[in-house]
Amino acid sequence: MKCVKVPLKQLNDTRIKLMEKGLMNMEYRIKTSEDYGYIPINEDVNDYEIVEIELEPMKKVPHNFSELLEGELSSEEIENLRTSFDTIGDIVILEIPDNLIDKKQIIGDAALKFTKRKAIYMKKSAIKGTTRVRDLEFLSGVDDSVTIHKEHGARLKLDVREVYFSPRLATERKRVMESVSDGERILDMFCGIGPFPIVIARNKNVDIAAVDINVSAIKYLNENIELNKLKGHIKTYCGDVRQVSHSFNLKFDRIIMNLPGLAYTFLDVAVNLIEDGGIINYYEFSDSYEQGIKRLENACSEVGKKVEIINCRKVKSTSPGEWHVAIDGKIN
Ligand SMILES: C[S@@+](CC[C@H](N)C(=O)[O-])C[C@H]1O[C@@H](n2cnc3c(N)ncnc32)[C@H](O)[C@@H]1O
C-alpha cells in the first residue's frame, strides 16, 4: 500500500490535509511506528515522502451493518438481509429482499447511522431500458441523488437516479487502463458518465471518442472532463452509437463495448471501426467465454477479418451461474 510517511507530530495535520484533498485512502488504517506515521493514499502526492508498506484494511461495512441491526431485526431476518450494498460517493444503495420490505425504514436508518453518508436509497427495480438505469426509493438522510464518486484518483460526478454507474467495475477499469498505451485512439461505444474514458485519460496520453445515448450521462461526462486533470483528450458524442459512428472518419486502436446485454448486436459496427491490430474490449452476460468468442469470430469473418483472443475474465457474478464476462480480442 502506497503511504505518505510523516514524523508523528505532523500526523494529524497531514491526515486532515490529505483527507480534504480527497487523497487519503479510507479503506486502510493509518499505521504508526515509534517516530513515524504512515497514511494510506490513492495517488502520488508532491512534497511528502512516499513509501510502500502493508496496512490493515478497515473492517468491511456489511459485517458491521448487520451487527448494527441486531436487536432491531431477528437473527433470521438479519440472516436474510442482503448486506452487500453499493456505496457511490456519499450515497449508499441497498438491496432489501421482499421478506424485509416492512423493515426498510429501520434498515435505511441503520445504514445512514453506520455509514455516515448523505443518503440511503433502496433498489426498486432491476437495471432496465436502453439507458440501463434502475428505479430507486429514498430511505434515509437527504434526498439528493447527485454525488461525486472517487475511483483510482478520478472524480466521477453523477446522478444515481439518471445514469448507470457501478462501483463494482473499478478493478476492471483499472485493468483496461493499465493495458492502454500512450498514443492510442480509443472509442468507448457505451461510455455512461465516462468512468473508462476518465480513468484512462487521467493516466495515458490518448485520444478518446466517448458515445452514449443518455443525455444525462453525457452531461455528467462533460462535467467530469472538467473535474479531472487529464493527460489525454476526450471528445463526447450523445446519440445511438450506430448512427454516431457514421461521423467518424478514422479507425480506432481500441474499442470498449461495456453494454453486456446487447454489445453483441453492435459488433458489426466495432469490427468496421477497428484499426488493423487493434483491440476490442468486449463484454457480455454469459455462463462461459465460448459464446462471446464465437460472436467476435463471426462478426470478424463477416468482413474478412480474424480475431485473436488475448484475454478472458469474469468481471462479476450477475446471478447464480451467470457472469459479466470480459473478452479482449485483437483484430487483424
Ligand atoms: C452498462 S452501461 C455502461 C456505462 C459505462 N461504460 C460504465 O462502465 O459505467 C451502458 C451504457 O450504454 C448506453 N447505451 C445503450 N444503448 C446505446 C446505444 N445504442 N448507443 C450509445 N449508448 C448506448 C446506456 O445509456 C448506458 O449508459
The ligand as an SDF file (V2000), in Angstrom:
LIG
                    3D

 27 29  0  0  0  0  0  0  0  0999 V2000
  -23.8980   -0.7620  -18.7960 C   0  0  0  0  0  0  0  0  0  0  0  0
  -23.8450    0.9750  -19.1000 S   0  0  0  0  0  0  0  0  0  0  0  0
  -22.0910    1.1960  -19.0880 C   0  0  0  0  0  0  0  0  0  0  0  0
  -21.6670    2.6160  -18.8620 C   0  0  0  0  0  0  0  0  0  0  0  0
  -20.1810    2.7800  -18.6490 C   0  0  0  0  0  0  0  0  0  0  0  0
  -19.4240    2.1760  -19.7040 N   0  0  0  0  0  0  0  0  0  0  0  0
  -19.7580    2.2570  -17.2970 C   0  0  0  0  0  0  0  0  0  0  0  0
  -18.9330    1.3190  -17.2510 O   0  0  0  0  0  0  0  0  0  0  0  0
  -20.2080    2.7760  -16.2740 O   0  0  0  0  0  0  0  0  0  0  0  0
  -24.2600    1.0580  -20.8140 C   0  0  0  0  0  0  0  0  0  0  0  0
  -24.4630    2.4400  -21.3630 C   0  0  0  0  0  0  0  0  0  0  0  0
  -24.7670    2.2880  -22.7600 O   0  0  0  0  0  0  0  0  0  0  0  0
  -25.6690    3.3280  -23.1240 C   0  0  0  0  0  0  0  0  0  0  0  0
  -26.3160    2.8920  -24.3840 N   0  0  0  0  0  0  0  0  0  0  0  0
  -27.2700    1.9620  -24.5520 C   0  0  0  0  0  0  0  0  0  0  0  0
  -27.5630    1.8080  -25.8520 N   0  0  0  0  0  0  0  0  0  0  0  0
  -26.7530    2.6670  -26.5370 C   0  0  0  0  0  0  0  0  0  0  0  0
  -26.5680    2.9690  -27.9110 C   0  0  0  0  0  0  0  0  0  0  0  0
  -27.2760    2.3340  -28.8690 N   0  0  0  0  0  0  0  0  0  0  0  0
  -25.6480    3.8800  -28.2640 N   0  0  0  0  0  0  0  0  0  0  0  0
  -24.9110    4.5170  -27.2990 C   0  0  0  0  0  0  0  0  0  0  0  0
  -25.0440    4.2700  -25.9880 N   0  0  0  0  0  0  0  0  0  0  0  0
  -25.9490    3.3610  -25.6020 C   0  0  0  0  0  0  0  0  0  0  0  0
  -26.5630    3.4920  -21.9210 C   0  0  0  0  0  0  0  0  0  0  0  0
  -27.1600    4.7590  -21.8870 O   0  0  0  0  0  0  0  0  0  0  0  0
  -25.5900    3.2380  -20.7490 C   0  0  0  0  0  0  0  0  0  0  0  0
  -25.0830    4.4520  -20.2380 O   0  0  0  0  0  0  0  0  0  0  0  0
  1  2  1  0
  2  3  1  0
  2 10  1  0
  3  4  1  0
  4  5  1  0
  5  6  1  0
  5  7  1  0
  7  8  2  0
  7  9  1  0
 10 11  1  0
 11 12  1  0
 11 26  1  0
 12 13  1  0
 13 14  1  0
 13 24  1  0
 14 15  1  0
 14 23  1  0
 15 16  2  0
 16 17  1  0
 17 18  1  0
 17 23  2  0
 18 19  1  0
 18 20  2  0
 20 21  1  0
 21 22  2  0
 22 23  1  0
 24 25  1  0
 24 26  1  0
 26 27  1  0
M  CHG  2   2   1   9  -1
M  END
$$$$
